[in-house]
C-alpha cells in the first residue's frame, strides 16, 4: 500500500530516505486545504521486479537502505515509520534483537498511524516467531490484524498467525485464521494450500483436497500444493491421480529446489513407486 498515484500539487513532495512517500505532505495539505479527499483504489497490482531477490542483491539495495535509514534515524530517533522499515530490514539480515529494539521503539513513539502500527506489530510477530516465542508472536499478529486498515493488507498477518497456530497444535485456531484470510481474498493461493494442510491434520481429506486444487487452479506452478495434493490423494488410494501430481511437483521443484525434487523421488522409490 503505497502513495504513488496522485494529482499534481505544488506542495506535494516525497519524504523519508527510503520507501519515500508523500503521506506527510498530504496531511499538511489537508490541514490547509480541507476540500481535498484521499481515496483507496482497491485491486491494483504492480509487478515490481526491482524488489526481486536477485535485483536487491545485484544492486546492494539492502546495504544502501540500511545506511540511509540509520543516518536518518540518528537525527530522528523517534520516527515510527523509519523504525518500522529499518527494524524489518534488520530481521531480514538476521539482526533479530536489533530489529525488535527498533520495532518496540516505534510502538512507543507517540501515536503512529494505523498502517505503521500494523507493520510494527506484524514484524514483531515475525521476530518473536523466529525466536520461538509463540505467545508473544501471536499477540502481535492479533494486534496487527485489529488495526483499522484496508482488509486485504491484513493477509500477511492472518496467514502467519494461521501457520503459527498450526505449528503449536491449535488446528481450530489455524483453520479460523486461514478462513478469515480467504474471506478477504478468495484468490489467495497460499491460504488455500495452508488451509488444506490444516484440514488434512484435522482428518478432513476431501475438504483438504478441494483447497489444494483451488490453490493449483490459482497458481499452476505451486509445487508445494501439487505435492500436498498428491499425498492426500495417495492416502485415499487414488494412486494414478496421486502419481500424476507427484510428477508435476517433482518437475516444479526441479526448477527451483532440486534437493527437494530428489528427496521426493527417493521417498517414492522407497514406497515402491517409480515415476517415469
N, C-alpha and C positions, 0 to 999 in steps of 0.2 A: 504494500500500500504506500505509494509514493506520490509526492506532489511534483508532477512533471508536465501536466497539461493545464494551461492557464491562459487567461486573457492578457493581453498586453496592458501594462500599467507602469508608470514611471517609478513607482515606489516598491515594485516587486523585485526582490533580489535574493540570491542564494546565500545561505549562511551555513556555518559549521565546516570544518576542514575536510570531512569525509562523509559520504552519504549526505551531501549538501541538500538542503530543502528550502522551500520558500515559506515554510509554515510561520516562522517568526514574523516576517514582514506582512503576511496575510493578516495575522492577529492585530498588528499595528494599524493596518489599513482599515480593518473592520471597526476599530475604536474611533477612527477619524471619519470614516465614510460608511455608516451602518447600513446603507442601502444595498451593499454587495451581499451575495449569498455564496456559500460554498456547498457544492453538491458532490455526492459519491456516484461514480459511474460503475455499476456492477458488471461483472462478467467480461472485463477487459483483460486479456492476457498478452504478454510480450515475451517472446523467446529471447532472453538476454544472454547471448553466448559469451559475453565478456566476463561472466561470472562462472563459467565452466572451470573445473579444477585445473585443466591444462593451461587455460588463459591466465588464471590467477598466478600459477607457478611461473610461467614464462615471463610475465611482466613484474614479478616480485611484488605483487599487489599487497599481500599481507604485511610485509615488512614496511612498505611505504605507508600503508594505512596505520599501522601501529605507531610509527614515529610521528606521523602527523597528528594523531589523536592524543598521544602522550604530551606533545608540546601544547596542544590546545587545553588539555585538562590541567596542566601545570598552572595555566593562567586563569582557568575557570573550574576550580576543583569541585564545585557543586553542580555542574551541568549534568542533569539526569540523562539527557539524550546521549551524550558522549560516554557517560558511564555505562549505559546500556550497550552501545556499539563496541566500545573497547573491551568491556567485560566479556561480551560474546566472542570477540576475537581471541582473547586470552584463553577461553575454553577451547577454541579451535586449535591453538598451538600448545595445548596441554599445560597451560599455566592455570590450573583449576583454582587454587587458593587465591591467586591474584584476581582471577575473574570474579569469584564470589565476593571478595572485598569491594570491588568496584560496583557490582550489581547491588550489594547491600547499601553502599554509599548512595547510589542513585535513588533507592527507595526512601532514604532519609532526607533527601534534598528538597524539602518544601513540598509542593504539590504537583508532581509530574502529571501530564495529561494521560488520559486513558490508554492511547496507543503505546506510549512509552512505558506505562505501568505494566501493560501486557507483556512487552518484550523483557522487562526486568524480571518479572515473575517466571516467564517462560524459560529464560536462560538459567535462572536459579534452579528451576525444575530439572533441567538437563545436567547442571553441575552436581546437584545432590544425587541424581540417579547414577552418575558416573562414580560417585563416592560410596554408592550402595546405601545411602540414607533414604530409604524408600518413603518413610512418613513425611519427611521434610520436602522431598521431591513432589509427592502427591499434593501436599498443601499448596505449594507454589503453582503447580499446574492448575489447581482449582481456583486459586486467586486470579490467575491469568484468564481463565475461562469466564470468570464473573465480571470482567471489565465490559463496560458499555461501548463496544466497538462493533464494526461490521462482522456479522456472524461467520462469514467464510474465513476471516482472518484467525479464527479460533481453532482451525482444523489441526494445526501442528500440536497444540496443547492437548486437544482431545485425543489425538492419535497416540501421543506419547503417554498420556495418562492411562489409556487403554492397555498399552504394552506393559507399562509398569504394574498395573493391577494383575494382568495375566501372569507376569513373571513372579508375583508374590502370592499367586494362588487364588486371587479374588476373581474368579471367572465371571461371576454375575456382574461385578463392577466393570470388568473389562468389556463385557458384552454391551452394557449400557453406554460406555464411552464411545465405542465404535459405532453403535447405532445412532448416537447423537451426532457424530461426525457425518454419517450418511444422510441423516435428516437434513443437514445443511447442504451437503454436496453429494447427491446420489452418484455423481461421476468420479468420485474419489476412489480410484482403483486400490490404493494401498489399504484403505479402511475395509474394503470388501475382502481382501486377502486376509487381513488381520482378524476380522470378524469370523471368517471361515475357520481359521486356526482355533479361535476361541470356541466356536460351536463344535468343532471336532473334539476338543478337550472335554466338552460337556456331553459327548456321546451322540451328538445330533449330526450324523454324517450326511444325510440327504440335504439338510439345510446348509451345511458347510460346503458341499459340492456346488450348490446353487450360487454361493457367493464367490467361490473360486472361478466359476465360469463367468460370472459378471465381471470380475477383475480382468480376466483374459479378454473378454469382449471389449473392454475399455482400453486395454493395453496388451495386444497380442504378443509383445516381446517380453512379457513379465515372467521371467524364468522361475522365480520362487512360486508364483501362483500355479504355473504349469506343473511344477514338482509336487506342490501340495495337493493339487487335483489328482495327479497320478497316484499318490499314496492313498488318498481317500477312496478312489475307485478300486484300487487293489484290495483294500480292506473289505469292500463289498463284493469281492470276487469278480469284478468286471475287468478281467485280465487284458483282453485285447485293447479296450479303451485306455486302460492304465498304461500299457506299454507305449501306446501312441503318444501319450502326454509325457512319459518319461523321455522318449526320443526327442520331443520338442524341447524339454527342459535341458537336456544334455547339450543339444545344439546351441541353445541360447547361452548357457553357462560357458560353453567353449569359447564364445566370442569375448566375454568379459571376465570370466572367473574359471580358467581351465582347471585349477586344482579341484574345484567343486564338481566339475564335469567328470573328472577322473574318479573322484570319490563315489559319485553316483553310479558310474559304470561298474566299479568294483563291488559295490554293495549289491547291485542287481545280479552280478555273476555269482556271488556267494549265496544268493537266494535261488539260483538255478535259472535265471533269466539272462539270455544273451541277445542284445539288440544288434541289428544289422549296422 
